[in-house]
Amino acid sequence: MEKRQPSVVLSFKGRDGTMLTSVPVTLDGRAFDGKTDGRGVDVDPGERTFVFAPPSEPEVRVTVLVREGERSQRVDAVSSRFVIPKPTPPSPSVAERPIPWSVYAVGGLGVVALGTATAFGVAGIAARGGLSSCRPTCATDEVSSVRTLFTVADISLVVTVLAAGAATVLYLTRPETQLPAADRTNAKSLRFLGSGLAVDFR
């Protein structure tokens, strides 16, 4: 008979979501010695109605089918005044593709190389014009210095082209990141206090 005797475990969740351990309970309209303390209590099998009576709150009625031989069957009740908390909505985010520092570094190298190519190219052209008076008997050192100017200009121009290509690739393949909307707004402008100068990174 003990193996066939079922039992239940009562629990009650209060209005604030905490588990209450001393809520009075009646069974099928009669007094019941079971408590909402997590301990099992024997009951007869069949359809049973448990009424939980929390202090200063409406009663909560729970009807369950108690199966023969099943031990520690859960009977859970929740306060009628309990409100499921609304989940906090995720903060809005915006997809951004920030420009990495490498783009600025490589782009800066290209700008410097372009300036160097321009300077040495102009100097080479001017020096070559100065040799027009001594052709074809110009000194070897003078001719060599002109060639050096043009060589440096050519090398600098190649570096400019390579740097521009690398900066373009880095810019086009930069990864996308998710930024909170507030952070996106703050990150868009960098202001120098007192100077009135604003740099916009859009």
Secondary structure, DSSP 8 states (H G I E B T S, - for coil): -TTT--EEEEEEE-TTS-EES---EEETTEE----SSS-EEE--SEEEEEEE--TTS--EEEEEEE-TT--SEEEEEE-TT-----------EEEE----HHHHHHHHHHHHHHHHHHHHHHHHHHHHHHGGGTTTS--HHHHHHHHHHHHHHHHHHHHHHHHHHHHHHHHHT---EEEEHHHHHHHHEEEETTTTEEEE--
